[in-house]
Amino acid sequence: METIKLRETDEFIKLGQALKFAGLVESGVMAKDVIQDGMVSVNGEIDTRRGRKLYAGDIVQFEGQEIKIEK
């Protein structure tokens, strides 16, 4: 499981940014496509919003990989 640690000044990270930061997609366009195609879930539920805000404790799943958001 990949972990993304939020900066102290940030309360959240957007879903598309998290996928890019974790290296699961190569670009923002690719992130947009996989999210809109229903290939990404947040906390066990498919989410098609690229701008979905992720907070500490959220878990993202994509292609068998997980990203955990931490503060």
Legacy VTK file of the C-alpha trace (Angstrom):
# vtk DataFile Version 3.0
C-alpha trace
ASCII
DATASET POLYDATA
POINTS 71 float
0.000 0.000 0.000
1.326 3.400 -1.042
1.002 6.212 1.514
0.582 9.874 0.681
1.351 12.212 3.540
-0.445 15.552 3.386
1.629 18.653 3.969
0.928 20.347 7.284
-0.659 23.281 5.486
-2.985 21.047 3.424
-6.206 19.479 4.657
-6.805 17.432 1.494
-5.464 16.299 -1.869
-7.608 15.860 -4.968
-8.154 12.380 -6.362
-6.463 13.038 -9.712
-3.443 14.554 -7.966
-3.171 11.572 -5.622
-3.079 9.108 -8.522
-0.335 11.137 -10.212
1.644 11.630 -6.989
1.577 7.891 -6.269
2.816 7.161 -9.789
-0.247 5.107 -10.737
-0.922 7.286 -13.789
1.457 9.261 -15.984
-0.559 12.426 -16.486
-3.561 14.432 -15.419
-5.328 13.418 -18.624
-4.802 9.741 -17.836
-6.036 10.313 -14.261
-9.155 12.014 -15.612
-9.838 9.137 -17.991
-9.476 6.291 -15.481
-11.550 8.167 -12.890
-14.348 9.004 -15.342
-14.335 5.396 -16.613
-15.170 4.188 -13.081
-11.850 2.425 -12.544
-11.052 4.172 -9.234
-12.735 3.706 -5.877
-12.461 5.712 -2.688
-13.165 3.938 0.598
-14.667 1.017 -1.306
-17.029 3.029 -3.528
-16.443 3.995 -7.164
-16.032 7.748 -7.560
-15.999 9.475 -10.946
-15.058 12.954 -9.689
-11.457 13.877 -10.483
-11.677 16.770 -8.034
-12.899 14.567 -5.162
-11.166 15.785 -2.017
-9.279 13.121 -0.096
-8.641 13.570 3.608
-6.483 11.708 6.132
-7.784 8.157 6.509
-9.186 7.857 2.979
-8.112 4.850 0.914
-8.022 4.877 -2.895
-8.018 1.683 -4.965
-6.916 1.463 -8.607
-5.865 -1.623 -10.590
-5.268 -3.722 -7.484
-3.184 -1.061 -5.769
-4.102 1.063 -2.772
-3.162 4.545 -1.664
-3.709 5.627 1.940
-3.929 9.314 2.764
-2.253 10.386 6.017
-1.805 13.714 7.784
LINES 1 72
71 0 1 2 3 4 5 6 7 8 9 10 11 12 13 14 15 16 17 18 19 20 21 22 23 24 25 26 27 28 29 30 31 32 33 34 35 36 37 38 39 40 41 42 43 44 45 46 47 48 49 50 51 52 53 54 55 56 57 58 59 60 61 62 63 64 65 66 67 68 69 70
